[in-house]
Amino acid sequence: MPATDETITRSFRFSEQAFRVIQEDAEKQRISVNTLMNHLIDSYVNFERYSKTMHTIKIPGQLLRYLLEAIHESMIIKVGQISGENIAESIILVKYGALTLDNIISHLRDLSRYGNLFEYNEVDTYEKLTISLVHQFGLKGSLLIAHYVQSIFNRINIHPFFHIAENAVTIEIIKEKV
């Protein structure tokens, strides 16, 4: 939740068992129950409600890696391109209302923060924006992610440089000189 959001006080009723689980998880994470509830609500508000419209399923990362290892690279590239053009664009338009560079970057952050697809890092300099997406899916996972992201950028006529590694994709967007 952004620091500028005002908070409100509300009370909710839920089962004792659910509360015990929330309390245990909060203790394990060394955060308050209130903070954990804010994280859960934030995840729903910013990701889950949009992913439901796309019938998103949650699978273990290792299963995704096994599936990718069983598929030919050319098919992975095609799936990445098609899903970036169709699925990603739809999610961005529903959530943000327009397909822009800022909204694409917000989508990548959402996939990291809420979807656990990869770790998102960025370095923003005067000359370029460098985005690193670090994951656990191997080289074929990098191919999928790179072509997914590349196809979204193509839709707004931005053509960044991609570096694909075993468990990471680095994206360099050269800034226009003013």
ABEGO torsion letter per residue (X at the ends): XBAABBBBBBBBBBBAAAAAAAAAAAAAAGBBAAAAAAAAAAAAAAAAAAAAAAGBBBBBAAAAAAAAAABBAAAAAAAAAAAAAAAAAAAAAAAAGBBBAAAAAAAAAAAAAAAGABBBBBBBBAABBBBBBBBAAEAAAAAAAAAAAAAAAAAAGBBBBBBBBAABBBBBBBBBBX
